[in-house]
Amino acid sequence: MNREVFFEFHQVGNFVKVSAIDADSGLEVSIMGPANAAPVTLRANALRKLEAQLRKQGLES
């Protein structure tokens, strides 16, 4: 994926909400994961979900 993506991490108790936002379209998706999970894993999962939504909406480049 050659798109600019912003990531936001917000801890809520024992969980972390990770939002991935596509800079071009403004499309935002979120996932929840355990607070003790590796940030790189949470980021990869959020990116995978964003890519799926971009494909679903025909916004993939």
VENKA-V118847 format. One line per field, one symbol per residue. ss: DSSP state (@ for helix, = for strand, . for the rest). Layout:
BEGIN
ss: ???
END
This chain:
BEGIN
ss: ....========..========.....=======....@@@@@@@@@@@@@@@@@@.....
END
